Amino acid sequence: MKKTTRSKYRQEFTGDHVFDYKDPVSLTRFVGDGGKITPARISKLSLSQQKRVAAAVKKSRNLALLPNGMPAYDVFNRVETISPAPFEV
């Protein structure tokens, strides 16, 4: 049976493509500059592919293969922690 509607775009990956969490170079394509995962409407992935990409990115972040965020987010406008215990000179 033929589909009556046209697809909005041509998918770059087949439906059974495996997104490997051990390959951070290919996963950086789906992570924005701020460290957020690119939404499916921008990355042109189907719902099931987007779920697999998100799981692979999260797994590679847990294994420290991908950074959690951009470096400026980690150090920008953070208050320096001060110990509540007094010290003597």
ZITA-V140690 format. One record per pair of residues at least 24 apart in sequence whose C-alpha atoms are under 10 Angstrom apart, sorted by the first residue. I is the first residue (numbers start at 1). J is the second residue. Records with the same first field share a line. If there is no record, write none. Layout:
I->J / J
This chain:
8->44
9->44 / 45
10->44 / 45
11->43 / 44 / 45 / 46
12->43 / 44 / 45
13->44 / 45 / 46 / 49
14->45 / 46 / 49
15->45 / 46 / 48 / 49
16->48 / 49
17->49 / 52
18->49 / 52 / 53 / 56
19->49 / 50 / 52 / 53 / 54 / 55 / 56 / 57
20->52 / 53 / 55 / 56 / 57 / 59 / 60
21->52 / 53 / 54 / 55 / 56 / 57 / 58 / 59 / 60 / 61 / 63 / 65 / 66
22->56 / 57 / 59 / 60 / 63 / 65 / 66
23->56 / 57 / 60 / 65 / 66
24->56 / 57 / 60 / 61 / 64 / 65 / 66 / 67
25->65 / 66
27->53 / 54 / 56 / 57 / 60 / 66
28->57 / 66 / 67
30->54 / 57
31->57 / 66 / 67 / 69
32->69 / 70
33->69 / 70
34->68 / 69 / 70 / 71 / 72 / 73
35->66 / 67 / 68 / 69 / 70 / 71 / 73
36->68 / 69 / 70
